[in-house]
Amino acid sequence: MGTNRSRFLISIGVILTFSLITIWSTVPNLFFYQLTFLLVGLIIMYYFSKLDLGLVLGLSTPLYILSIILLLLTLLLGENVRGSTRWLNLGLFPLQTSELVKLFLIFFYANYISNKKPIFTFALLALMPFLLILKQPDLGSALVLLVIPLVIYLSSRFKLKTLLILLASTLVIIPLGLKFAKPYQLARVESFLNPYADTAGRGYNVIQSIISIGSGRFMGKGVSLGTQSHLSFLPERHTDFIFASFVEEFGFLGSLLVLASFFFLLQTMLENAEKLKDQGLYLVQMAIFTLFAFQTFVNIGMNLGLMPVTGITLPLFSYGGSSLISTLAIIGIQLKLLDSTGS
């Protein structure tokens, strides 16, 4: 077993362990559900690590069609929970179809671009699942499925270092777009930049998250001793804002360990991308990196008040069966990609 692979699996173990402890601490009634999802996910991860990725790339068109069908079925037959229709009831558990679709579309986008097909058609095909998920509505997942095809396309045109510089430059250019924003759009940005302008409304979640993180200080309050999460001041304490719940109980030291684990996952993915010679597999690797990087940065940034609240969960950490199983399946694919380069 390669050194990178060993450290990669250790990092996964660290993240999953702290996730389970935080869920057990904050929502103990959901702990065994998450543990069951984890065990199922690990089995799926193992089998996905044995897949012939070339064969899966060849089946990417049927996977795209299946993705569209699943999203349409969700809108037509899905369960409406708090105003959102994101789940199909399968009897044993509700399936959040957008999580499964992310996995399928990684292969479709990578295969399409690696075969140098028309970019206009690619844009239309990428727009369809984005709009269907936006209709649910699920802004977080929709944004993920907007960023992934964009990065896959850019990855096929630029070297990795050039791509990273281009993406960083985009972050500098975005603020200039505020000059052309409409009044209601500026109001949303203002609420994000200054949550204290509406402490009981739009700013409430972020304010409570920042308080939770700050109250953890250096060593944390200890397992089950977090006041913000246990007294229900912190909303979505086991999903969108689970990182704040974790830091409240494990402090700055705990957050460093988890952040270091996420950093190593992303570093391993980027290093492996540079070793891959096959264009299709290289684009699959970049898609996986993008999914993890985007969701990790946005969720943690959201918890710190540095990013707008979009409902994006923290990979491998937030509570959710569909999300955890889908993410572990993608980790299985990542392990296969590491094997293909001997990492």
Number of C-alpha atoms within 10 A of each C-alpha: 8 12 10 19 18 12 15 23 16 14 21 20 14 15 20 20 13 19 24 22 16 27 26 19 22 25 16 14 11 15 19 13 13 20 16 12 18 20 12 15 23 18 14 18 22 17 13 20 20 13 13 11 18 13 9 15 21 13 15 20 18 11 20 21 13 15 21 18 12 19 26 17 14 24 20 11 14 22 17 14 9 6 9 14 20 24 23 21 13 8 7 6 11 15 21 22 23 27 18 19 22 23 20 23 26 26 26 26 26 27 24 20 21 19 10 10 11 10 12 9 11 16 14 10 15 20 15 13 24 19 16 18 26 15 16 21 16 20 18 19 21 23 17 18 23 17 14 25 25 15 20 24 20 19 22 19 11 12 11 17 10 13 16 15 10 13 12 11 11 11 10 9 10 9 9 10 8 12 8 9 12 9 9 9 11 14 12 14 15 12 17 21 15 15 20 15 14 13 15 11 11 17 19 17 23 26 20 22 29 17 16 28 24 17 19 25 16 15 15 22 18 15 15 19 15 22 17 20 27 15 9 12 16 24 18 17 25 26 19 23 29 28 27 31 31 33 29 33 28 25 23 18 15 19 23 13 15 22 16 15 21 23 15 17 23 19 15 19 24 18 14 22 23 15 15 17 11 11 17 23 21 22 27 27 26 25 28 24 21 22 22 21 17 18 20 22 16 21 29 21 14 26 26 21 21 15 16 18 21 16 18 25 25 24 23 26 26 26 27 20 22 19 24 24 23 24 23 23 23 23 25 23 25 24 21 19 23 24 16 14 14 14 17
